[in-house]
């Protein structure tokens, strides 16, 4: 008799810069290797924030191997539930996050993680918000990725005014709150330099045009953090024969799922079910 309970293990990797990437892997033991869903968390979040563990658990119960991980410079140490390494957070860049997800994919591909459990011919990326953008960039350049799902993904990294960039240059950082005692988090100058130096590489519409694998774009029409027009722009730039745009009425950026108390995960359930059905239809 095969044990149907979910196995939950942890892993540690090191990226090309020597920074640690700490993550979780979940699956139900079976005699068959399973497709893997690598989940990329959003900006100012982490692998154990809000709905990410819930989603990982549900996909594992549905027959997938799931991997959640902290981007190496997201400021969260180990399995902590908050950002505490403010200097590390400040030095993070978009390119670093793309490198991090590439490190995770490498570990799956070479059998460092999930050997005998993961079917490495079926690697799926799923990302939320900025994590969705990172997943798009990786999928556009990595032939090992067989499908990508972006939930409420940003459609551009260009999110600051000329005045903000001027202040950023002057201070050497951009505060995320007017009152530093309320939040000490700030964006370092490395992030702005990365965006300006690698603008073409970080252009999400160019990346969208390169994706040739099945791609599901999910976005809420009442998302005020990332307007759904950004999803429409990604779809316009994409290969329509392999991309599906799913716009959902009365759905915001966090799907009422930052905690269970918001709507008992009812909105998240809808998004999960639609995503699961799409994956089953596109990954045989």
N, C-alpha and C positions, 0 to 999 in steps of 0.2 A: 504493500500500500504506500503510495507516494504522499509525503507530508505536504499539505496545501497551505501551511502557514508561511507568511512572508519572512524571508531572511533579510536581515538588515546589517550590513557591514560597512566599515569605514575604509577610506584609502587616503594616502598622502602621495603627492607627486611634486616635482620641482620643475619649474619652467626654465627657459633658456637663460634667464637672469639669476637663477638660483633661488627664486622666491617660492615658498610652499603653496600648494593648492590642496586644500583639505576638502574631502567630499564624502558622500554616502552612496551606497549602491544597494538597491532593493530588488528582490526577485523571489519567485516561488520555485522551489527546487523541482526539476523535471529531468527527463532523459534527453530532451531536445534543447538545443541552443535557441535563444530567443532574440528577437530584434531589441535593440537598445534605444532608449530615449534619453538624450543628454539635455538636461534642463538648465538654461542660463538665466540667472536671477536678474532683477532690474536694478536701476540706480538707487543707491542708498539702502539697498536690501541685502539679503544674504540667504544662504541655502535653507536656513531654518525659519525664515521670516514668513509670516502669514500663511498663504495657501500653498507654498512650494512643497512642504512635506506631505500635505494632503494629496496634492496632485501626483507626486511621486509614488505614494502608497497606492493610489487608485489605479494608476497605470501598471504597477507591479501586479496587483490583484487581477488585472485584465490580461495578464500573460506576457508582459514586457519586462525587460530589465530596465530599471530607471537609475539615472545618476544625477545627483544634485551636487553642486560644489560651490565654494566661495572663490570668486575671482581673487587672485593672489594679493591685490592691493586694495581690496574693498574696505579694509580697516577692521575686519572682524577676525578675531583670533580663535582658531580651533572651532569648537562647537558653541562658542559664546552667542548670546542672543542680542547683542548690540555692538555698535561700532565704538571701539575704544582706542584703536591705533590711528590717531588723527593725522600724524605725520605721514603714515603710509597711505591713507586715504587721499591726502593732498597731492601725493606724487603719482597717483594713478593716471593712466591715459587710455584712450580708446584702443590704440594699437596694442597696448599691453593686454587688454581683455580679449582681443582677437587671438593674440598669441596664447593666452591661457586656455581658451577653448580648443585651440589646435593641439596643445599639450595633452588635453584630456582625450581627444580623438586619437592621437598618436598612441596613447597608452592602451586604448581599446584595440586599435588596429594591430599592435605588435604583441598583444596577449598579456601585457603587464597587468591589466585589470580585466577580470571576467573571462579568463581562458576556460573553455569548456562550458561556459554559461551563456556567453554573448555570441550571437550570430553576427560576426563583424561585417558581413555583406549587407546588413540592414541597419545602418546607423542613421538615426533620426535626431535632428536638433529641434528643440522647442525653447523659445525665449520670450520673455515678457518685457515690454517697454524697451529700455536700452539693451537689455539682454536679447530682445528680439532682433534689434539691429545688428548686434554682434553675431547672432546665428545667421542672419542674412549674408553678412560679409564672409563668414566662414564657408557657408554653402556655395557661395558664388565662385570660390577658388579651390574647393576641395572635392575631388571626384569620388571620395569615399563616402560622402554624405548622400543618402538615397531619398531623403525627404526633409522638408523644413516646415515648421509651424511657427508663425509669429503672432503672439497675442499682444494687442495694443502697442505695437512697435512704433517707435519714432521713425519718421520718414526722412529725417535729415539730422545731422549733428550740429547744424547751424542754428543755435538757440539763444544767441546773445546779441544785444544791440551794440552799435558802435561805441556808445558811451560806456557800456559795461566792459567791453574789450579794452578801452582806453584806461579805465580804472584798474583793470586786471594787470595791464602792463606797468602801470605806475606803482601799484602795491606789490606786484610779484605774486599775487593770488587774488581770487575772487571769493569773498565771503558768501555763504549760503543763507545767512541771516543777518539782518541789520544789527542785531544785538549779539555779540560774540559770546555773551554769558548764557544766552538762550540756546545757542548752538555753535560750538567751536569748529564745525565742519567748514572747509573751504576748498576751492579748486585751485590747484597749483598752476604755475606758469607752464609746466611741462604739458599739461592738457591742451592749452591754447596753442603752444608750439607744435604739438603733434597734429592738431587739427589743421593748422595752416600749412605745415610742411607736407602732410600726407593727404591733402584735401581730395585729390582724385581717387586715391585708394580707399578713402572713407566716404565716398559719394554713394549713398544707398540706392539711388535710382540707377546709377551705372551698374552697381552690384545686382540689382533686381533684373536688369536686362540680361545678365550673364547666367542666371539660374535656369537650369534645364531639367531639374528634378521636380517632382510634385511639391507644391508649396501652397499652404493654407494660410491666408491672412485673415485674422479675426480681430474685429474692432467694434467697440461700443459707440453708438451714435450720440450718447450723452457724456462721452469722455471729454472732460474739460482740461485734463493734464496734457493729453496728446489728441488733438482734434482728429476726427475720423477722415478728414480730407487728406491727412498724411498717408493713411492706408490706401485711399483711392489713388494717390500719386504713385505709390509703390506698385499697385496693380496695373496702372496705365503703362508703367515702364517694364512690366514683366512679360514673360512668354504666356499668353492667354491659354494655350493648349494644355499647360501643366499647372496653372495657378488658379486658385479659387479665392474670391473675396467674399467674406461673410460679415456683413454689417448687422449688428444686433440693436434693436430698439430698446430704450430704457436701460442701457448697460453702460456703466462708467468704467473708469480706468482700473480699479481694483476689484471689480466684480462683486462688491459687497462682501468681500471675503478676507479682509485683513484680520478679522476675528470671526469666529463662528456665530457670535451674538448678532451680527448685522442682519443676516437673513437665513441663518442656519444652512449656509452654503447652497441655497436654492439656485442663485444665479450661476455660481461656479459649477453646479451639477449640469446645467444646460450647456455651458461652454465645454465642459469635459466630455459630455456625451456626444456633442457634435464633432469634437476633435477626434475622439476615439473612432467614431463611425467613418470619418474621413481617412484616418490612418489605415483602418481595416480595408477600405476600398482602394487604397493606393500602394500599400505594402503587402504583397502576397506572401 
